Amino acid sequence: MSDCIFCRIASGEIPAREAGRTETAMAFHDLNPQAPVHVLVIPTRHVGGANDAVGPDGNVWSVLMGLAIQVAGDLGLADGGYRLVVNQGQNGGQSVGHLHVHLLGGRRMSWPPG
């Protein structure tokens, strides 16, 4: 989608500080980090959100989680721990209409989150 900022990042039209990439997903550092490490992991093709990642698109979850875990290890978070967050819809806090996983780490996380 030409008006989707994450599609434009995935295509290289908008530069981002990449943390990892596969054939179908990419990870990049968030411009407004909420933790010392805050990386977004997205599918490189447009998927609107968690509600859209079902049926034939359901395999996107294993791709995104696999890349998130790999990046967490690459960034030294595996032993100390990290948080993976997915927001769905306006009330869930989804601010960009493209499925993405937040990888947060580098500090102790509190609960409940919000």
Residue pairs with C-beta under 8 A, 6 or more apart in sequence:
1 7
1 46
2 8
4 46
4 96
4 97
4 98
5 14
5 96
5 98
6 40
6 42
6 46
6 96
6 98
6 100
7 45
7 46
7 98
8 14
9 15
9 16
9 26
9 28
9 42
10 26
10 42
10 43
10 44
10 45
11 44
16 28
16 29
17 28
17 29
18 26
18 27
18 28
19 27
19 28
19 29
19 39
19 71
19 74
19 75
20 26
20 27
20 41
20 67
20 70
20 71
20 74
21 27
21 67
22 63
22 66
22 67
23 44
24 43
24 44
24 45
24 60
24 63
25 41
25 42
25 43
25 44
25 60
25 63
25 64
25 67
26 41
26 42
26 44
26 67
27 39
27 40
27 41
27 42
27 67
27 68
27 71
27 103
28 39
28 40
28 42
29 38
29 39
29 40
30 38
30 39
30 40
30 102
32 38
34 102
34 104
35 83
35 104
35 105
35 106
35 107
35 109
36 105
36 106
36 107
37 75
37 77
37 82
37 103
37 104
37 105
37 106
38 102
38 103
38 104
39 68
39 71
39 75
39 102
39 103
40 100
40 101
40 102
40 103
41 64
41 67
41 68
41 71
41 100
41 101
41 103
42 64
42 98
42 99
42 100
42 101
43 60
43 63
43 64
43 98
43 99
46 98
47 53
47 57
47 60
47 98
47 99
48 97
48 98
48 99
49 88
49 89
49 94
49 97
49 98
49 99
50 86
50 88
50 99
51 88
51 89
52 99
53 60
53 61
53 99
60 99
64 99
64 101
65 84
65 101
68 84
68 101
68 103
69 78
71 103
72 78
72 82
72 103
72 105
75 105
77 103
77 105
77 106
80 105
81 105
81 109
82 103
82 104
82 105
83 102
83 103
83 104
83 105
83 109
83 113
84 101
84 102
84 103
84 104
85 101
85 102
85 104
85 113
86 99
86 100
86 101
86 102
87 93
87 94
87 95
87 102
88 94
93 114
